[in-house]
Amino acid sequence: MAQKGVQLDRETFSCSICLDLLKDPVTTPCGHSYCMNCIKGFWDEEDRKYIYSCPQCRQSFTPRPVLLKSTMLADLVEELKKTGLQAAPADHCYAGAGDVACDVCTGRKLKAHKSCLQCLASYCEKHLQPHYDVAPLKKHKLVEPSKKLQENVCSRHDEVMKMFCRTDRQLICYLCSVDEHKGHDTVSAAAERAERQRELEGSRQNIQRRIQDREEDVKLLQQQAEAISLSADKAVEDSEKIFTELIRLLEKRSSDVKQQVRSQQKREESRVRELQEELEQEITELKRKDAELEKLSHTEDHNQFLHNYPSLSPLSQSASSIHIRPLSCFEDVTAAVSEVRDKLQDVLREKRTTVSLTGTEVDVLLPPPEPETRAGFLKYSRDITLDPNTAHTELLLSEGNRRATVMGQQESYSSHPDRFTDWPQVLSRESLTGCCYWEVEMRVAVYVAVSYKNISREGGSSECGFGHNHKSWALECNNNSYIFRYNKVQTPISGPVSSRVGVYLDHSAGILSFYSVSETMTLLHRVQTTFTQPLYAGLFLYTGASAELCKLK
């Protein structure tokens, strides 16, 4: 008992602010005691209100009380220190900000162990003991500690609400049942709870059945995913073998053509060398004969000239004239190989392999080449509109939600989780996959962008801005320059400045290209990456700017 008294004394002589034994104890006009420094610090924070209150009972004082050290309390605390104190309850036993405190404890309150629905109070283990020992209290209903006990009290009659009005679907006290709820369908709260408990159990059974059904569905989907993976792996393996065979066949054919060309080259070069040797021999003979004739022409003796002239051997028959063919003897081979290439390209472009996955066709072979003319791009043009639910409140959408204009005031948009709250941006309503092309006509400075749908929308951080994160790609178009932006990296772009920019997207191939569009199309920048989600067209507008998704069909 002595130890118990010492423990109580320690709690009694503890400061409720620092939760330690009193140091330089002072007493407020309301009778509560604190450490001198603790209460001064507490009131220093209240100086701006000019009203000073007790931290425990909240009684207010004006002006600020002058506090003097309580000599008697200080002596008692020192005496308790000398006699030795039993360890105080651990800190986790005391009630904190989010805990339910014991309604009986004084000073620093312990955590409540149970709440009583009859007493409408909460008790720590010590103060709960009478509910286990006293016969009338044993009948009380004890529940887990609750801060909502007062919700069980009728605000009109200050009585515990033990009944339920089914007509008005609300808890009531007995006096309510004979007053304003007279004639209504009323039952005890326990009976209503039992009825609702049965409904709850039925609902739980339904939920558990649905959980089992969904778990079975998940297993089936997992099996399907594994089957798809195995099938895809086999298709990749088989296609690699086939393409390897095709490459080997092409390499062999290339080697055969090379060998045939080199063999023909040797034959032609040999024939040319033989003709060349014959001509060189003939030239030598003609030079010799010319020398004899020159010598004879200088003979001064006429008789000697006439005597020797007939003895000269006649000229041998000259070789037939040589036909020199143009240096295009192998152009036929090049033409034939080019024809094979063109036919192979046509086959690869037109006869695409498709794989059927539950009714969905997936392209497997080569993507179409990027168009080279505007007419070619227009074949992939998409009808795109802007989504009002994503538009920043200072953007006005018009022209059938194709044009966005920065306004000086807030537009009357309803609240929506998809809306950009700080960045003057807007996304398209339509998702973009496959091959797509669109054009943007702009005035002043605009970002022409694409973005994943899960880009952040709320706040002004870089996670929300087009081109400032890994979820979006943007071309900044100013009056005299371009800058490509991705994941906080800026890349200056050179090219002809135009008020119209074209965007080409090949989603499966991971190609994103920006073009300056005027009388001709000029490539400004091309991105080669891997897109993991569908993309959406986006616009970011500077103050005074406007931009429109052009109608191309």
Order of alpha helices (4+ residues) and beta strands (2+ residues): alpha-beta-beta-alpha-beta-beta-alpha-beta-beta-alpha-alpha-beta-beta-beta-alpha-beta-alpha-alpha-alpha-beta-beta-alpha-beta-beta-beta-beta-beta-beta-beta-beta-beta-beta-beta-beta-beta
